[in-house]
Amino acid sequence: MTLKADWEIVGSPIDPDSDERLFFTQHEWETVEAATARIIPTDHDPGAREARVVVFIDRYLSGIDYIFAAADGSGFLKLTGKFAEAWRARMWDMQQTYREGIRDLDAAARKSYDADFKDLTEEQQDRVLEAFSGAPKPSKVTLGTTEAVTTFLQGTFDEGLGFFPALCLHTKQGFYCDPVYGGNKDHMGWKVIGFVGPKSLKDTMDGTYDTTQYFMPGDYTWEELVPHLRDHPFQPAAQ
């Protein structure tokens, strides 16, 4: 999709510390915050709760006002016409997915522990999410080991997803997004992975932010750079 550079800019960057709810009820907010905190939990690094992922998800689901950040990070592009109609329809579907999903998650929690999901212990919440998703809790991944990471390519489009896959996707997006969208407070997500990102989107437009210092000098083969793909059946095309 091509966005016109002269589109009207409205609003301002989202305050990650805000507790104002634009879409969620109070109960839904607390439930989603608790669930995201189990998807990216707090350990020696901050997790989804500290990065304010729930703010990102609430603003994203709220309608069409927080979809495309302006290039300079000053606000968001105002969607009109067919762009607005398409996004309203898409958001309506995802809003219903969340509303129904949160109700189902609470039902699963009450069935197992006779309490709403947000009121359970973290261990109980993990057990409910395992049953709800139909998959075991993922094991920890330690960088630098010989264990192959098989999820190096992940989708970024949520249309048609059920509640739990959408929640997982939005949790990751909120944790690693540019802070202008409300998540990744104080660049927490970027710091966890060692990414030195721009202080603001404006820095990417005026040349303030430059990544050339991080480029590796010298000639390397793709096998050296991505060793776990050395025996992958899909070989890169010859250069």
VOLUM-260524 format. One record per residue (C-alpha): chain; x, y, z; residue number from 1. Coordinates in Angstrom, 1 decimal, always signed. Layout:
% residues N
{'A', {X, Y, Z}, NUM}
...
% end
This chain:
% residues 239
{'A', {+0.0, +0.0, +0.0}, 1}
{'A', {+1.4, +3.4, -0.9}, 2}
{'A', {+0.6, +6.2, +1.5}, 3}
{'A', {+0.5, +9.8, +0.2}, 4}
{'A', {+3.1, +12.1, +1.8}, 5}
{'A', {+0.5, +14.9, +2.0}, 6}
{'A', {-2.0, +13.0, +4.1}, 7}
{'A', {-3.3, +14.9, +7.2}, 8}
{'A', {-1.5, +14.1, +10.4}, 9}
{'A', {-3.6, +13.8, +13.5}, 10}
{'A', {-3.0, +13.0, +17.2}, 11}
{'A', {+0.4, +12.5, +18.7}, 12}
{'A', {+2.7, +9.6, +19.8}, 13}
{'A', {+0.9, +7.3, +22.2}, 14}
{'A', {+1.8, +7.6, +25.9}, 15}
{'A', {+2.8, +4.2, +27.1}, 16}
{'A', {+2.1, +5.1, +30.7}, 17}
{'A', {-1.5, +5.9, +30.0}, 18}
{'A', {-4.2, +3.8, +31.6}, 19}
{'A', {-7.0, +5.3, +29.5}, 20}
{'A', {-8.9, +2.6, +27.8}, 21}
{'A', {-10.1, +3.3, +24.2}, 22}
{'A', {-11.4, -0.2, +23.4}, 23}
{'A', {-11.0, -2.7, +26.3}, 24}
{'A', {-13.2, -2.7, +29.3}, 25}
{'A', {-11.3, -2.7, +32.6}, 26}
{'A', {-11.7, -6.5, +32.9}, 27}
{'A', {-10.6, -7.0, +29.3}, 28}
{'A', {-7.6, -4.8, +29.8}, 29}
{'A', {-6.4, -6.6, +32.9}, 30}
{'A', {-7.0, -10.0, +31.3}, 31}
{'A', {-5.0, -9.1, +28.2}, 32}
{'A', {-2.2, -7.6, +30.2}, 33}
{'A', {-2.0, -10.8, +32.3}, 34}
{'A', {-2.0, -13.0, +29.2}, 35}
{'A', {+0.7, -11.0, +27.4}, 36}
{'A', {+2.8, -11.1, +30.5}, 37}
{'A', {+2.8, -14.9, +30.2}, 38}
{'A', {+3.6, -14.8, +26.5}, 39}
{'A', {+6.6, -12.6, +27.1}, 40}
{'A', {+7.2, -13.0, +30.8}, 41}
{'A', {+9.4, -10.9, +33.1}, 42}
{'A', {+12.6, -12.5, +34.1}, 43}
{'A', {+16.0, -10.8, +34.3}, 44}
{'A', {+14.7, -8.6, +31.5}, 45}
{'A', {+11.5, -6.7, +31.4}, 46}
{'A', {+8.5, -8.4, +29.7}, 47}
{'A', {+5.3, -7.5, +28.0}, 48}
{'A', {+3.8, -5.9, +31.2}, 49}
{'A', {+6.7, -3.5, +31.7}, 50}
{'A', {+6.9, -2.7, +28.0}, 51}
{'A', {+3.2, -1.7, +28.1}, 52}
{'A', {+2.1, -4.1, +25.3}, 53}
{'A', {-1.5, -3.8, +26.5}, 54}
{'A', {-1.5, -0.1, +25.6}, 55}
{'A', {-0.3, -1.0, +22.1}, 56}
{'A', {-3.1, -3.6, +21.6}, 57}
{'A', {-5.8, -1.4, +23.0}, 58}
{'A', {-4.9, +1.5, +20.7}, 59}
{'A', {-4.5, -0.9, +17.7}, 60}
{'A', {-8.0, -2.3, +18.3}, 61}
{'A', {-9.6, +1.0, +19.0}, 62}
{'A', {-10.4, +1.9, +15.4}, 63}
{'A', {-8.5, +3.7, +12.6}, 64}
{'A', {-6.7, +6.5, +14.5}, 65}
{'A', {-3.4, +4.7, +15.4}, 66}
{'A', {-2.6, +2.6, +12.3}, 67}
{'A', {+0.1, +4.4, +10.3}, 68}
{'A', {+2.6, +6.6, +12.2}, 69}
{'A', {+3.7, +9.7, +10.4}, 70}
{'A', {+7.2, +9.4, +9.0}, 71}
{'A', {+8.5, +12.0, +11.5}, 72}
{'A', {+6.8, +10.3, +14.5}, 73}
{'A', {+4.7, +13.4, +15.3}, 74}
{'A', {+1.3, +11.7, +15.0}, 75}
{'A', {-0.6, +9.3, +12.8}, 76}
{'A', {-1.9, +9.5, +9.2}, 77}
{'A', {-5.7, +10.2, +9.0}, 78}
{'A', {-7.4, +7.5, +7.1}, 79}
{'A', {-10.3, +8.5, +4.8}, 80}
{'A', {-12.4, +7.0, +2.1}, 81}
{'A', {-11.8, +3.4, +1.1}, 82}
{'A', {-8.7, +3.2, +3.3}, 83}
{'A', {-10.8, +4.0, +6.3}, 84}
{'A', {-13.7, +1.7, +5.3}, 85}
{'A', {-11.3, -1.2, +4.8}, 86}
{'A', {-9.6, -0.7, +8.2}, 87}
{'A', {-12.9, -0.3, +10.1}, 88}
{'A', {-14.1, -3.6, +8.7}, 89}
{'A', {-10.9, -5.3, +9.6}, 90}
{'A', {-10.8, -3.8, +13.1}, 91}
{'A', {-14.5, -4.8, +13.6}, 92}
{'A', {-13.6, -8.5, +12.9}, 93}
{'A', {-10.6, -8.4, +15.3}, 94}
{'A', {-12.5, -6.6, +18.0}, 95}
{'A', {-15.1, -9.4, +18.0}, 96}
{'A', {-12.3, -12.0, +18.0}, 97}
{'A', {-10.8, -10.4, +21.1}, 98}
{'A', {-14.2, -10.0, +22.9}, 99}
{'A', {-15.1, -13.6, +22.3}, 100}
{'A', {-11.6, -14.9, +23.0}, 101}
{'A', {-11.4, -13.2, +26.4}, 102}
{'A', {-14.7, -14.7, +27.4}, 103}
{'A', {-13.6, -18.1, +26.3}, 104}
{'A', {-10.3, -17.7, +28.1}, 105}
{'A', {-12.1, -16.8, +31.3}, 106}
{'A', {-14.4, -19.8, +30.8}, 107}
{'A', {-11.4, -22.1, +30.5}, 108}
{'A', {-9.9, -20.6, +33.7}, 109}
{'A', {-13.1, -21.0, +35.7}, 110}
{'A', {-13.4, -24.6, +34.5}, 111}
{'A', {-10.0, -25.5, +35.8}, 112}
{'A', {-9.6, -23.2, +38.8}, 113}
{'A', {-13.0, -21.6, +39.5}, 114}
{'A', {-11.6, -18.1, +38.9}, 115}
{'A', {-11.2, -15.6, +36.1}, 116}
{'A', {-7.9, -15.8, +34.2}, 117}
{'A', {-6.5, -12.5, +35.5}, 118}
{'A', {-7.0, -13.7, +39.1}, 119}
{'A', {-4.9, -16.9, +38.7}, 120}
{'A', {-1.3, -17.4, +39.7}, 121}
{'A', {+1.2, -17.3, +36.9}, 122}
{'A', {+1.7, -21.1, +36.9}, 123}
{'A', {-2.1, -21.5, +36.7}, 124}
{'A', {-2.3, -19.0, +33.9}, 125}
{'A', {+0.4, -21.0, +32.0}, 126}
{'A', {-1.6, -24.2, +32.4}, 127}
{'A', {-4.8, -22.5, +31.2}, 128}
{'A', {-3.0, -21.1, +28.1}, 129}
{'A', {-1.6, -24.5, +27.3}, 130}
{'A', {-5.1, -26.0, +27.4}, 131}
{'A', {-6.6, -23.1, +25.6}, 132}
{'A', {-4.0, -23.1, +22.8}, 133}
{'A', {-3.7, -26.8, +22.5}, 134}
{'A', {+0.1, -26.6, +22.6}, 135}
{'A', {+2.7, -26.9, +25.4}, 136}
{'A', {+4.4, -23.9, +26.8}, 137}
{'A', {+7.4, -23.2, +24.6}, 138}
{'A', {+10.8, -24.0, +26.1}, 139}
{'A', {+13.4, -21.3, +26.6}, 140}
{'A', {+15.7, -20.4, +23.7}, 141}
{'A', {+19.3, -19.6, +24.6}, 142}
{'A', {+21.2, -17.6, +22.0}, 143}
{'A', {+24.6, -19.0, +21.2}, 144}
{'A', {+23.6, -22.7, +21.6}, 145}
{'A', {+23.7, -25.2, +18.8}, 146}
{'A', {+19.9, -25.6, +18.9}, 147}
{'A', {+18.3, -24.6, +15.7}, 148}
{'A', {+15.7, -21.8, +15.8}, 149}
{'A', {+13.0, -22.8, +13.4}, 150}
{'A', {+10.9, -19.7, +13.6}, 151}
{'A', {+13.2, -17.3, +11.8}, 152}
{'A', {+10.4, -16.3, +9.5}, 153}
{'A', {+7.2, -15.2, +11.1}, 154}
{'A', {+4.0, -13.7, +9.7}, 155}
{'A', {+3.0, -10.1, +10.5}, 156}
{'A', {-0.6, -10.1, +9.2}, 157}
{'A', {-3.4, -10.8, +11.6}, 158}
{'A', {-6.4, -11.0, +9.3}, 159}
{'A', {-8.3, -14.3, +9.8}, 160}
{'A', {-6.4, -15.3, +12.9}, 161}
{'A', {-8.1, -16.7, +15.9}, 162}
{'A', {-7.8, -15.1, +19.3}, 163}
{'A', {-4.7, -16.8, +20.7}, 164}
{'A', {-2.6, -16.6, +17.5}, 165}
{'A', {-3.6, -13.0, +17.2}, 166}
{'A', {-2.8, -12.3, +20.8}, 167}
{'A', {+0.7, -13.9, +20.4}, 168}
{'A', {+1.4, -11.9, +17.2}, 169}
{'A', {+0.2, -8.6, +18.8}, 170}
{'A', {+2.2, -9.2, +21.9}, 171}
{'A', {+5.4, -9.6, +19.8}, 172}
{'A', {+4.5, -6.5, +17.8}, 173}
{'A', {+3.8, -4.5, +20.9}, 174}
{'A', {+7.0, -5.5, +22.5}, 175}
{'A', {+9.2, -4.8, +19.5}, 176}
{'A', {+7.3, -2.0, +17.7}, 177}
{'A', {+8.5, +1.6, +17.5}, 178}
{'A', {+7.5, +3.3, +20.8}, 179}
{'A', {+5.3, +5.7, +18.8}, 180}
{'A', {+2.7, +3.0, +18.8}, 181}
{'A', {+2.5, +2.7, +22.6}, 182}
{'A', {+4.4, -0.5, +23.3}, 183}
{'A', {+8.2, -1.0, +23.7}, 184}
{'A', {+8.3, +1.6, +26.5}, 185}
{'A', {+11.7, +3.2, +26.9}, 186}
{'A', {+12.9, +0.8, +24.0}, 187}
{'A', {+12.7, -2.1, +26.5}, 188}
{'A', {+12.1, -4.7, +23.7}, 189}
{'A', {+14.9, -3.4, +21.6}, 190}
{'A', {+17.3, -3.4, +24.6}, 191}
{'A', {+16.5, -7.0, +25.4}, 192}
{'A', {+17.7, -8.1, +21.9}, 193}
{'A', {+20.6, -5.6, +21.7}, 194}
{'A', {+19.0, -3.5, +19.0}, 195}
{'A', {+20.2, +0.1, +19.1}, 196}
{'A', {+17.3, +1.7, +17.4}, 197}
{'A', {+16.5, +5.4, +16.7}, 198}
{'A', {+15.4, +7.6, +19.5}, 199}
{'A', {+12.5, +8.7, +17.4}, 200}
{'A', {+11.1, +8.1, +13.9}, 201}
{'A', {+12.3, +11.6, +13.0}, 202}
{'A', {+15.9, +10.4, +13.4}, 203}
{'A', {+15.4, +8.0, +10.6}, 204}
{'A', {+14.3, +10.8, +8.2}, 205}
{'A', {+17.0, +13.5, +8.8}, 206}
{'A', {+20.0, +11.2, +9.0}, 207}
{'A', {+20.5, +11.4, +12.7}, 208}
{'A', {+20.1, +7.6, +13.0}, 209}
{'A', {+22.8, +5.7, +11.0}, 210}
{'A', {+23.4, +1.9, +11.0}, 211}
{'A', {+26.6, +1.8, +9.0}, 212}
{'A', {+28.8, +1.3, +12.1}, 213}
{'A', {+27.0, -2.0, +12.6}, 214}
{'A', {+27.9, -3.4, +9.2}, 215}
{'A', {+30.4, -6.3, +9.3}, 216}
{'A', {+33.5, -5.6, +7.2}, 217}
{'A', {+34.9, -8.3, +4.9}, 218}
{'A', {+33.5, -11.0, +2.7}, 219}
{'A', {+31.4, -13.7, +4.2}, 220}
{'A', {+29.4, -16.6, +2.7}, 221}
{'A', {+25.8, -17.1, +3.8}, 222}
{'A', {+26.8, -20.4, +5.4}, 223}
{'A', {+29.1, -18.5, +7.8}, 224}
{'A', {+26.5, -15.9, +8.6}, 225}
{'A', {+23.6, -18.3, +9.0}, 226}
{'A', {+25.1, -21.7, +10.0}, 227}
{'A', {+21.9, -23.4, +11.0}, 228}
{'A', {+20.7, -23.1, +7.4}, 229}
{'A', {+23.7, -24.8, +5.9}, 230}
{'A', {+21.8, -28.0, +5.3}, 231}
{'A', {+18.5, -26.4, +4.6}, 232}
{'A', {+16.9, -27.9, +1.4}, 233}
{'A', {+16.1, -24.5, +0.0}, 234}
{'A', {+19.4, -23.1, -1.1}, 235}
{'A', {+19.9, -19.4, -1.8}, 236}
{'A', {+20.1, -18.5, -5.5}, 237}
{'A', {+23.6, -18.1, -6.8}, 238}
{'A', {+24.9, -14.6, -6.9}, 239}
% end
